[in-house]
């Protein structure tokens, strides 16, 4: 149907709230003005989708043979930019009613508050609040011209022009081709956008997966297909690998991928990758980049942390949903039930994939855990919904595994003896360090498996997981640990110091060390070593103390209990000296050396020079002829 004749040029005035919003867009400072390009490409993509839908339905359109494409022309010399599509186009009424519609009923309240507070805005945030996508172009230009022709076979050409200051004009023009062309001259502070390189970079960042070709001159820019729209069985490994490298900025191939096509309470498609290595900036929130969020194939955020819990933020990939508005802001994604539900589904599916690896390919899963296990351990204290599943996925080296080998809590319970009532662990900086720890001697001698906790977050894991399947998880460095009798205890008990002799030497050791230790007691866990330090009522184990000192240079270690082996020859010698001369200086020096040796083993010796000097004195005495 033909449109009625109109005067050659008509002038229109914006509504009051639109004027205020445009004033804010034009005169405020924005952190991301380049998002205008995303908005214009998104509008062009919508227009192309609409005309394609008309054709699918068999409706008549002007120029049905026209290629569905977006074309961008750049005049670097004069700093001009244009974007053109062969989409559905607009009528005169469309230009009046649709462009720049303010979607939010709270606009006036927002404008009043922002004016009073003299706020500065992120361009994308403001656009997200009010759906003013097209007018974001006024962040980079002083005047915009639109030339458009509707897909209606009887449609006419129209030119719309505005400086964004309160008015716009519309006039009829001759336009042969269907679609819309938007062109403008860039402001001086936006001249960098008038370059092929810059615009191509922005298209790859924001609009690379738009479902229509985008051309700059003869070059198609958005060359990467939206692979998440296809099912995984239709994707070649080479395609997946190249897509991962693109979206993750990684040069290596991923460990694996997960393709999701979800319909129901929430609708989305996702292509999620497990990298082969942890990201740069391991556990640094400033460096972490999580999943990319798209809405109907249009890029929204490159680090939408709400799509996965913190302990899965090593994942890379894309989530594309139709259940969020195109201009969704970060504030909305943080509180939206849509992103919450998407996160729940992705989390469940990823954990399911890891469970399948653990069951069917232990080598692959162990390799994954070696690289990303520290992330999973964080989930124990943060995701109580999935906590039980995460616990089953934990793996540890133990006193019975080969170096680099792993066991699970379930396997630990299956292998332990019936008389064992608790799950034992020991902490340290490395496997080599814990294997030399004297506290391990009893457990090794009696073939009791001990879990080695040597990772940076292991201690936080066990403090939030006090038991597993009804078995307490306890440190072998705790003074009150319930140790069953040594299998060889009866044979060795005759060789240990007893009675008054034992009581006197323990008391003398405590007297010499004073308030540096909580107590000095007989050890049940030492076999070959003479002494060890264990956690008392107010202390924390050595690894935790080291971590506290890293976080607080003024941190002071708590007192520990010194356990001594009353079967050891040194203790028998010291008891004999004590019996002969309670104040013999050799006795005091030996106890000091024994105590500082225990500190040295757990890397807490503060003055090694004294320790070495005293050792030299003992060697000198021992070598006198």
RODO-48044 format. One line per 5 residues: number of its first residue (from 1); for each residue x, y, z of C-alpha. Coordinates in Angstrom, 3 decimals, padded with zeros to 6 digits. Layout:
REM residues N
NUM) X Y Z ~ ...
END
This chain:
REM residues 625
1) 000.000 000.000 000.000 ~ 001.407 003.387 -001.042 ~ 002.163 006.003 001.588 ~ 000.280 009.320 001.454 ~ 002.102 012.373 000.000
6) 003.935 014.454 002.585 ~ 005.636 017.869 002.537 ~ 009.194 017.691 001.193 ~ 010.854 018.241 004.606 ~ 009.131 017.961 007.979
11) 010.586 018.869 011.345 ~ 009.704 017.012 014.550 ~ 010.485 017.633 018.212 ~ 011.550 014.987 020.705 ~ 009.547 014.454 023.846
16) 010.909 016.093 026.994 ~ 012.413 012.979 028.564 ~ 014.015 012.005 025.261 ~ 015.651 015.426 025.089 ~ 017.119 014.968 028.557
21) 018.413 011.531 027.730 ~ 019.987 012.707 024.494 ~ 021.609 015.593 026.321 ~ 023.122 013.094 028.747 ~ 024.395 010.919 025.891
26) 025.927 013.841 024.012 ~ 027.531 015.746 026.884 ~ 028.509 013.103 029.426 ~ 031.803 011.201 029.570 ~ 031.612 007.523 028.664
31) 034.095 004.738 029.185 ~ 033.051 002.637 026.181 ~ 031.694 004.893 023.396 ~ 032.601 002.292 020.766 ~ 029.525 000.233 021.731
36) 027.577 002.379 019.249 ~ 028.927 000.114 016.494 ~ 027.561 -002.965 018.233 ~ 024.149 -001.284 018.481 ~ 024.006 -000.262 014.838
41) 025.127 -003.709 013.658 ~ 022.577 -005.304 015.973 ~ 019.801 -003.133 014.505 ~ 020.954 -004.054 011.022 ~ 020.953 -007.748 011.927
46) 017.416 -007.451 013.308 ~ 016.295 -005.808 010.075 ~ 017.844 -008.616 008.030 ~ 016.214 -011.254 010.214 ~ 012.813 -009.639 009.691
51) 013.053 -009.531 005.922 ~ 014.299 -013.134 005.871 ~ 011.248 -014.118 007.929 ~ 008.970 -012.382 005.423 ~ 010.569 -014.317 002.598
56) 010.262 -017.639 004.436 ~ 006.556 -016.962 004.899 ~ 006.223 -016.229 001.179 ~ 005.331 -012.558 001.632 ~ 006.192 -010.166 -001.191
61) 009.274 -008.008 -000.628 ~ 011.048 -005.404 -002.652 ~ 014.195 -006.784 -004.341 ~ 013.737 -010.393 -003.181 ~ 017.040 -011.355 -004.841
66) 019.104 -008.845 -002.794 ~ 021.900 -010.403 -000.723 ~ 021.322 -010.289 003.031 ~ 024.420 -008.464 004.237 ~ 025.791 -005.543 006.246
71) 028.235 -003.143 004.591 ~ 030.423 -000.621 006.383 ~ 032.223 002.155 004.504 ~ 035.030 004.148 006.083 ~ 036.430 007.460 004.849
76) 039.623 007.759 006.904 ~ 040.605 011.116 005.397 ~ 037.342 012.889 006.242 ~ 036.515 010.718 009.311 ~ 033.183 009.583 007.901
81) 031.503 006.280 008.654 ~ 028.444 004.538 007.228 ~ 026.677 001.260 007.902 ~ 024.172 -000.205 005.464 ~ 021.942 -003.279 005.465
86) 019.568 -004.897 002.967 ~ 016.963 -005.577 005.632 ~ 013.331 -004.726 006.132 ~ 013.878 -000.964 006.066 ~ 011.593 001.652 007.591
91) 008.585 003.652 006.622 ~ 007.979 007.281 007.568 ~ 005.886 006.143 010.531 ~ 008.662 003.830 011.677 ~ 011.137 006.711 011.666
96) 008.808 008.812 013.802 ~ 007.655 006.171 016.273 ~ 010.357 003.558 016.666 ~ 013.793 005.127 016.568 ~ 015.071 006.027 019.980
101) 012.071 004.881 021.970 ~ 012.839 005.093 025.680 ~ 011.866 001.715 027.075 ~ 012.135 002.360 030.816 ~ 009.344 003.979 032.821
106) 011.937 005.119 035.374 ~ 013.762 007.378 032.940 ~ 012.764 010.721 034.443 ~ 013.597 009.594 037.977 ~ 016.975 008.345 036.803
111) 017.745 011.548 034.927 ~ 016.834 013.721 037.912 ~ 019.009 011.699 040.260 ~ 021.981 011.554 037.882 ~ 021.857 015.306 037.315
116) 021.831 015.987 041.053 ~ 024.728 013.577 041.667 ~ 026.723 014.666 038.581 ~ 027.313 011.044 037.662 ~ 029.557 009.717 034.905
121) 028.337 006.706 032.951 ~ 029.501 003.719 031.003 ~ 027.854 004.030 027.584 ~ 026.860 000.385 027.535 ~ 025.284 000.688 030.978
126) 023.104 003.646 029.999 ~ 022.034 001.966 026.774 ~ 021.184 -001.154 028.753 ~ 019.000 000.786 031.162 ~ 016.810 002.483 028.567
131) 017.102 000.621 025.274 ~ 018.303 003.652 023.302 ~ 020.584 001.602 021.076 ~ 020.451 003.745 017.949 ~ 021.083 006.997 019.801
136) 024.328 005.675 021.238 ~ 025.788 006.946 017.954 ~ 025.640 010.462 019.399 ~ 028.510 009.529 021.685 ~ 030.787 009.750 018.613
141) 029.108 012.205 016.257 ~ 027.259 015.530 016.188 ~ 024.821 014.662 013.400 ~ 023.328 011.458 012.014 ~ 021.581 010.797 008.738
146) 019.427 007.753 007.963 ~ 018.375 006.843 004.441 ~ 015.942 003.950 004.287 ~ 013.413 002.145 002.099 ~ 010.880 -000.341 003.373
151) 010.750 -003.937 002.098 ~ 007.139 -003.237 001.104 ~ 007.042 -003.447 -002.717 ~ 005.238 -000.097 -002.741 ~ 007.522 001.526 -000.191
156) 009.308 004.840 -000.645 ~ 012.684 006.194 000.273 ~ 013.060 008.462 003.334 ~ 015.821 010.517 004.869 ~ 015.926 011.147 008.615
161) 018.420 013.625 010.081 ~ 019.138 014.869 013.582 ~ 021.813 016.569 015.667 ~ 020.329 015.044 018.792 ~ 019.620 018.425 020.358
166) 015.842 018.224 020.417 ~ 014.667 017.981 016.836 ~ 014.845 015.747 013.779 ~ 013.721 016.095 010.167 ~ 012.230 013.629 007.682
171) 012.026 014.042 003.909 ~ 011.148 011.816 000.989 ~ 014.033 010.798 -001.276 ~ 014.722 008.602 -004.231 ~ 016.148 005.293 -002.987
176) 016.284 002.275 -005.235 ~ 017.558 -000.375 -002.829 ~ 015.692 -001.952 000.055 ~ 017.146 -001.460 003.526 ~ 018.769 001.223 005.635
181) 021.967 003.258 005.451 ~ 023.183 005.271 008.442 ~ 026.069 007.705 007.983 ~ 027.795 010.421 010.000 ~ 031.027 012.323 010.598
186) 032.986 011.337 013.704 ~ 033.765 013.831 016.450 ~ 037.380 014.830 016.849 ~ 037.847 012.656 019.957 ~ 036.500 009.650 018.012
191) 038.690 009.986 014.906 ~ 040.471 006.739 015.785 ~ 037.265 004.925 014.792 ~ 037.686 006.009 011.184 ~ 040.113 003.230 010.328
196) 039.651 -000.219 008.840 ~ 041.806 -001.797 011.530 ~ 039.912 -000.247 014.450 ~ 036.455 -001.029 013.077 ~ 037.409 -004.592 012.152
201) 038.751 -005.093 015.664 ~ 035.481 -003.838 017.190 ~ 033.396 -006.060 014.920 ~ 035.425 -009.121 015.909 ~ 035.018 -008.161 019.551
206) 031.322 -007.285 019.605 ~ 029.621 -008.688 016.510 ~ 031.733 -011.510 015.140 ~ 028.907 -014.038 015.371 ~ 026.075 -012.022 013.829
211) 024.238 -014.367 011.481 ~ 024.846 -012.235 008.374 ~ 028.078 -011.316 006.599 ~ 029.613 -007.972 007.533 ~ 031.757 -006.368 004.838
216) 034.230 -003.523 004.904 ~ 034.858 -002.866 001.255 ~ 035.325 -006.308 -000.306 ~ 036.518 -007.934 002.917 ~ 034.173 -010.004 005.037
221) 035.052 -009.294 008.662 ~ 032.962 -011.691 010.728 ~ 034.543 -014.838 009.359 ~ 034.012 -017.080 012.415 ~ 030.726 -018.962 012.381
226) 028.441 -019.164 015.405 ~ 029.401 -022.764 016.152 ~ 027.262 -022.975 019.290 ~ 024.185 -022.924 017.062 ~ 025.196 -026.347 015.710
231) 025.121 -029.628 017.601 ~ 028.435 -031.075 018.704 ~ 028.146 -034.141 016.483 ~ 028.058 -031.785 013.497 ~ 031.288 -030.054 014.489
236) 034.748 -031.168 013.472 ~ 037.513 -031.160 016.071 ~ 039.481 -028.689 013.950 ~ 036.540 -026.258 014.004 ~ 036.175 -026.558 017.760
241) 039.888 -026.068 018.337 ~ 040.053 -022.959 016.176 ~ 036.935 -021.505 017.775 ~ 038.363 -022.105 021.237 ~ 041.615 -020.372 020.317
246) 039.632 -017.409 019.035 ~ 037.273 -017.021 021.968 ~ 039.875 -017.792 024.668 ~ 042.820 -015.961 023.113 ~ 044.865 -019.139 023.584
251) 047.348 -020.763 021.200 ~ 046.858 -024.261 022.633 ~ 044.065 -026.725 021.938 ~ 041.440 -027.210 024.655 ~ 041.240 -030.305 026.806
256) 037.598 -030.862 025.840 ~ 034.330 -029.088 025.102 ~ 030.674 -029.264 026.082 ~ 027.840 -028.294 023.731 ~ 024.464 -027.360 025.260
261) 021.121 -026.695 023.576 ~ 018.651 -026.045 026.403 ~ 014.902 -025.395 026.069 ~ 012.429 -025.112 028.917 ~ 012.314 -022.746 031.880
266) 015.259 -021.009 030.274 ~ 016.416 -021.147 026.671 ~ 020.045 -020.926 025.686 ~ 022.805 -022.474 023.644 ~ 026.354 -022.753 024.844
271) 029.724 -024.021 023.753 ~ 031.961 -024.398 026.802 ~ 035.625 -025.399 026.785 ~ 037.987 -026.790 029.397 ~ 041.412 -025.257 028.640
276) 044.501 -027.422 028.598 ~ 046.256 -025.137 031.100 ~ 045.121 -022.715 033.836 ~ 044.742 -019.130 032.644 ~ 047.347 -016.463 033.163
281) 046.667 -014.682 036.421 ~ 045.771 -017.901 038.238 ~ 043.272 -016.943 040.986 ~ 043.722 -013.240 040.181 ~ 040.220 -011.758 039.712
286) 041.718 -008.862 037.742 ~ 042.954 -011.281 035.088 ~ 040.189 -013.876 034.983 ~ 037.915 -013.814 031.957 ~ 034.990 -016.143 032.129
291) 032.314 -017.078 029.564 ~ 031.202 -014.652 026.876 ~ 027.542 -013.677 026.977 ~ 025.587 -013.210 023.761 ~ 021.951 -012.323 023.293
296) 020.619 -013.563 019.946 ~ 024.224 -013.824 018.670 ~ 025.107 -010.268 019.652 ~ 028.036 -009.867 022.038 ~ 027.177 -008.420 025.460
301) 030.023 -009.246 027.890 ~ 033.346 -011.039 027.567 ~ 033.592 -011.954 031.241 ~ 030.068 -012.610 032.478 ~ 031.035 -014.088 035.839
306) 027.399 -014.757 036.738 ~ 027.208 -017.579 034.177 ~ 029.370 -019.939 036.256 ~ 030.345 -020.084 039.944 ~ 033.771 -018.825 040.958
311) 035.323 -022.287 041.092 ~ 034.507 -022.895 037.399 ~ 035.733 -019.588 036.024 ~ 038.604 -021.287 034.258 ~ 036.020 -022.351 031.655
316) 036.014 -020.545 028.315 ~ 033.350 -020.281 025.659 ~ 030.060 -018.677 024.724 ~ 026.533 -018.631 026.111 ~ 023.807 -017.290 023.825
321) 020.292 -016.767 025.150 ~ 017.096 -015.243 023.877 ~ 015.727 -014.768 027.402 ~ 017.663 -011.576 028.186 ~ 017.229 -008.151 026.561
326) 019.901 -007.220 024.056 ~ 021.048 -004.243 026.089 ~ 021.232 -006.081 029.387 ~ 023.534 -004.337 031.865 ~ 025.950 -005.926 034.304
331) 023.623 -005.022 037.135 ~ 020.833 -007.014 035.512 ~ 022.992 -010.081 034.839 ~ 024.067 -010.068 038.484 ~ 020.497 -010.314 039.735
336) 018.625 -011.955 036.872 ~ 016.917 -015.313 037.512 ~ 017.773 -016.136 033.894 ~ 021.538 -016.011 034.487 ~ 021.073 -017.846 037.786
341) 019.259 -020.696 036.046 ~ 021.799 -020.785 033.200 ~ 024.599 -020.994 035.762 ~ 022.886 -023.888 037.553 ~ 022.506 -025.854 034.328
346) 026.049 -025.226 033.090 ~ 027.492 -026.103 036.503 ~ 025.537 -029.363 036.646 ~ 026.520 -030.357 033.109 ~ 030.209 -029.528 033.612
351) 030.351 -031.513 036.853 ~ 028.612 -034.366 035.037 ~ 031.278 -034.291 032.328 ~ 034.032 -034.376 034.962 ~ 032.313 -037.276 036.734
356) 032.234 -039.162 033.450 ~ 035.969 -038.568 032.941 ~ 036.706 -039.745 036.478 ~ 034.719 -042.936 035.864 ~ 035.778 -043.818 032.325
361) 039.165 -042.146 031.821 ~ 041.045 -041.735 035.108 ~ 044.203 -040.607 033.314 ~ 042.406 -037.732 031.625 ~ 040.607 -036.728 034.796
366) 043.781 -036.834 036.898 ~ 045.492 -034.629 034.337 ~ 042.588 -032.198 034.562 ~ 042.682 -032.238 038.356 ~ 046.421 -031.685 038.429
371) 045.866 -028.430 036.543 ~ 042.503 -027.233 037.863 ~ 041.991 -029.065 041.150 ~ 042.635 -025.939 043.196 ~ 039.635 -024.303 041.532
376) 037.356 -027.212 042.413 ~ 038.492 -027.168 046.032 ~ 037.155 -023.619 046.318 ~ 033.697 -024.967 045.548 ~ 033.595 -026.945 048.804
381) 033.079 -023.786 050.823 ~ 031.038 -021.795 048.297 ~ 028.617 -024.097 046.468 ~ 026.607 -026.035 049.014 ~ 024.139 -027.237 046.374
386) 026.848 -029.142 044.499 ~ 029.132 -029.733 047.493 ~ 028.688 -033.519 047.639 ~ 029.468 -033.898 043.938 ~ 032.566 -031.715 044.217
391) 033.843 -033.712 047.209 ~ 033.664 -036.911 045.152 ~ 035.732 -035.213 042.439 ~ 038.580 -034.245 044.772 ~ 041.868 -036.083 044.380
396) 044.962 -036.220 046.597 ~ 048.433 -037.653 046.703 ~ 048.928 -039.859 049.759 ~ 051.592 -041.810 051.581 ~ 050.581 -044.855 049.500
401) 050.378 -043.293 046.024 ~ 053.289 -042.881 043.688 ~ 054.504 -039.329 043.174 ~ 052.028 -037.670 040.815 ~ 049.394 -040.329 041.515
406) 046.009 -039.601 043.057 ~ 043.355 -041.170 045.229 ~ 039.857 -040.044 046.161 ~ 038.157 -039.969 049.553 ~ 036.039 -042.939 048.431
411) 039.086 -044.984 047.487 ~ 040.777 -044.028 050.761 ~ 037.832 -045.378 052.777 ~ 037.687 -048.559 050.718 ~ 041.367 -049.298 051.358
416) 041.624 -048.449 055.067 ~ 041.510 -051.082 057.797 ~ 038.414 -051.790 059.905 ~ 040.132 -050.609 063.088 ~ 040.812 -047.147 061.586
421) 038.139 -044.668 062.635 ~ 039.416 -041.437 061.074 ~ 040.819 -040.055 057.821 ~ 044.333 -038.697 058.333 ~ 046.129 -035.866 056.556
426) 049.372 -033.945 056.814 ~ 050.202 -030.513 055.381 ~ 053.390 -029.193 053.843 ~ 054.896 -027.184 051.027 ~ 055.636 -030.241 048.867
431) 055.477 -034.017 048.822 ~ 059.195 -034.197 049.514 ~ 058.755 -032.022 052.607 ~ 055.877 -033.982 054.136 ~ 057.568 -037.333 053.511
436) 060.418 -036.190 055.761 ~ 058.079 -035.008 058.499 ~ 058.643 -037.033 061.725 ~ 054.905 -037.043 062.416 ~ 054.479 -039.462 059.528
441) 056.713 -042.166 061.066 ~ 054.084 -044.001 063.106 ~ 051.616 -044.077 060.190 ~ 054.198 -045.290 057.726 ~ 055.387 -048.031 060.092
446) 051.835 -049.216 060.669 ~ 050.844 -048.937 056.987 ~ 048.150 -046.307 057.645 ~ 047.454 -044.114 054.631 ~ 047.840 -040.356 055.117
451) 046.578 -037.741 052.668 ~ 049.178 -035.183 051.597 ~ 047.857 -031.615 051.486 ~ 050.453 -029.550 049.668 ~ 048.326 -027.217 047.524
456) 047.669 -023.519 048.234 ~ 043.983 -024.025 049.066 ~ 044.111 -027.497 050.648 ~ 043.931 -026.208 054.203 ~ 040.823 -024.183 053.455
461) 039.307 -027.336 051.985 ~ 039.715 -029.471 055.094 ~ 038.616 -026.682 057.432 ~ 035.288 -026.524 055.575 ~ 035.046 -030.322 055.286
466) 035.379 -031.752 058.823 ~ 034.270 -035.256 057.830 ~ 033.516 -037.556 054.927 ~ 030.969 -040.361 055.000 ~ 030.840 -040.258 058.784
471) 034.636 -040.340 059.225 ~ 036.355 -037.326 060.784 ~ 039.175 -035.788 058.747 ~ 042.004 -035.037 061.173 ~ 045.590 -033.787 061.017
476) 048.314 -036.166 062.176 ~ 050.011 -033.063 063.543 ~ 047.297 -032.533 066.157 ~ 048.245 -033.326 069.753 ~ 044.902 -034.912 070.564
481) 044.840 -037.320 067.619 ~ 043.424 -040.743 068.503 ~ 046.226 -043.137 067.591 ~ 045.619 -046.854 067.968 ~ 048.379 -048.864 069.616
486) 051.595 -049.449 067.703 ~ 051.736 -053.046 066.485 ~ 055.234 -053.341 067.972 ~ 054.448 -051.328 071.106 ~ 054.768 -054.248 073.491
491) 058.196 -055.158 072.153 ~ 059.481 -051.585 072.332 ~ 057.874 -050.425 075.572 ~ 060.603 -052.090 077.611 ~ 063.228 -049.851 075.973
496) 061.467 -046.526 076.711 ~ 062.142 -044.276 079.682 ~ 059.578 -044.860 082.415 ~ 058.412 -043.650 085.776 ~ 060.273 -040.912 087.629
501) 063.112 -040.851 085.103 ~ 060.683 -040.084 082.262 ~ 058.720 -037.582 084.333 ~ 061.874 -035.702 085.380 ~ 063.335 -035.320 081.879
506) 060.002 -034.131 080.464 ~ 059.723 -031.575 083.249 ~ 063.306 -030.384 082.711 ~ 062.742 -029.951 078.956 ~ 059.653 -027.847 079.672
511) 061.608 -025.807 082.197 ~ 064.366 -025.073 079.674 ~ 061.987 -024.114 076.857 ~ 059.660 -022.132 079.109 ~ 056.713 -020.377 077.499
516) 057.954 -021.036 073.976 ~ 055.982 -024.306 074.033 ~ 052.587 -025.191 075.420 ~ 053.945 -028.422 076.918 ~ 056.520 -031.214 076.536
521) 055.020 -034.706 076.446 ~ 055.845 -038.267 075.460 ~ 055.190 -039.009 071.800 ~ 053.180 -041.960 070.546 ~ 053.750 -041.100 066.886
526) 057.559 -040.930 066.659 ~ 059.524 -044.017 065.643 ~ 063.008 -042.903 064.531 ~ 063.085 -039.167 065.266 ~ 063.732 -037.710 068.676
531) 061.226 -034.848 068.694 ~ 058.416 -033.135 066.804 ~ 056.108 -030.176 067.248 ~ 052.356 -030.750 067.195 ~ 049.364 -028.436 067.329
536) 048.075 -027.788 070.818 ~ 044.835 -026.276 072.018 ~ 045.517 -022.787 070.661 ~ 047.880 -023.364 067.736 ~ 047.608 -023.996 064.008
541) 049.644 -026.334 061.852 ~ 052.852 -025.205 060.172 ~ 051.380 -024.775 056.714 ~ 048.576 -022.560 057.991 ~ 051.073 -020.490 059.950
546) 053.175 -019.953 056.822 ~ 050.090 -018.797 054.923 ~ 049.120 -016.421 057.718 ~ 052.614 -014.927 057.695 ~ 052.366 -014.385 053.947
551) 049.155 -012.435 054.448 ~ 050.297 -010.600 057.597 ~ 053.970 -009.892 058.237 ~ 053.156 -009.164 061.905 ~ 051.496 -012.528 062.484
556) 052.856 -014.359 065.535 ~ 052.836 -018.141 065.697 ~ 050.919 -019.785 068.505 ~ 052.515 -022.114 071.026 ~ 052.874 -025.774 070.137
561) 053.485 -028.963 072.069 ~ 056.887 -030.590 071.829 ~ 056.559 -034.357 071.669 ~ 059.694 -036.365 072.447 ~ 060.507 -039.990 071.726
566) 061.394 -041.581 075.099 ~ 062.817 -044.647 073.302 ~ 065.378 -042.549 071.438 ~ 069.021 -042.878 072.610 ~ 069.382 -039.094 072.830
571) 066.532 -038.810 075.319 ~ 068.043 -041.596 077.413 ~ 071.390 -039.792 077.393 ~ 069.723 -036.518 078.396 ~ 067.842 -038.280 081.188
576) 071.130 -039.620 082.505 ~ 072.727 -036.145 082.442 ~ 069.656 -034.702 084.157 ~ 069.885 -037.335 086.870 ~ 073.567 -036.487 087.484
581) 073.414 -032.696 087.180 ~ 070.127 -030.893 086.751 ~ 071.964 -027.712 085.679 ~ 074.504 -029.209 083.264 ~ 074.828 -026.675 080.362
586) 075.083 -029.517 077.832 ~ 071.562 -030.580 078.799 ~ 070.144 -027.096 078.140 ~ 072.036 -026.746 074.847 ~ 070.833 -030.172 073.654
591) 067.198 -029.408 074.468 ~ 067.487 -026.056 072.651 ~ 068.999 -027.798 069.640 ~ 066.320 -030.479 069.682 ~ 063.543 -027.848 069.799
596) 065.046 -025.702 067.064 ~ 065.580 -028.797 064.924 ~ 061.843 -029.443 065.124 ~ 061.208 -025.817 064.098 ~ 063.622 -026.207 061.189
601) 061.791 -029.266 059.877 ~ 058.536 -027.327 059.664 ~ 060.298 -024.240 058.179 ~ 059.571 -022.041 061.181 ~ 063.089 -021.554 062.563
606) 063.531 -017.803 063.018 ~ 067.266 -017.708 063.869 ~ 069.180 -020.405 061.963 ~ 072.526 -018.776 062.851 ~ 072.167 -019.795 066.501
611) 071.178 -023.300 065.453 ~ 074.276 -023.677 063.255 ~ 076.599 -022.154 065.894 ~ 075.322 -024.583 068.543 ~ 075.699 -027.518 066.140
616) 079.317 -026.512 065.561 ~ 079.944 -026.476 069.316 ~ 078.525 -029.988 069.681 ~ 080.680 -031.271 066.825 ~ 083.735 -029.648 068.347
621) 083.065 -031.339 071.693 ~ 082.401 -034.690 070.015 ~ 085.673 -034.626 068.057 ~ 087.990 -033.745 070.943 ~ 090.594 -036.427 071.468
END
